């Protein structure tokens, strides 16, 4: 039997790379990248997955990506919406620019939302499929120096819920995986600050998350272990979401 087919956006680095590496053990994986072709090629060399340049904010790139999947594999079993970006410069909400806001909404929200719309049409036609939205604790945790990021992730969380409700009757299951503080290059500049906060009790589990922690969540979804949990939000955050006194 042929392997199931998975698309992982933003697969060349960080969380996406960890997820693509895990899924490549059992799936035919198409990993997308935007700018770092060298990182994508190293992923391909390590895992054997297909790589494709794709700006998730581009309608044309969506069409090219899904056209490639349709032509090469004839189906799509799993879409992992992982690609995203932080603000190019952290600025107080009173000083942040409209240009930064527009860029993050396009990349982190509009792009994944409409890529999911188009991928879902393929899945509905074939009668099955799974979609994972990688969001963030920033979907409900405000940061005054990166408001546009938080707003984009809050919107993405609602996108996941909306697609989950719409697609469950069609046999297409949608999930949200909500990472906390994960050790990637996105947080490299503030990693020491987070380490100190975690040591001081910020997280009940007292450690920063690793990309493998997120990959295991997606693995559980890909294997069908959560197939009666449509719309479930998985908090991969070391317990950050718990309210304690």
Protein Blocks (a to p, Z undefined) as FASTA:
>chain_A
ZZdddddehklgcjllmmmmmmmmmpccddddfklmmlmmmmmmmnopacddddfkbmkl
mmmmmmmmmmmnopafbdcdfbccddfbdcdfklpcfklmmmmmmmmmmmmmmmmmmmmm
mmmmnopacdddddbfklmpccfklmmlmmmmmmmmmmmmmmmmmmmmnopacddddddd
dddfklmmmmmmmmmmmmnopamnlpacdfklmmmmmmmmmnopmmmmghiacddehhmm
pccZZ
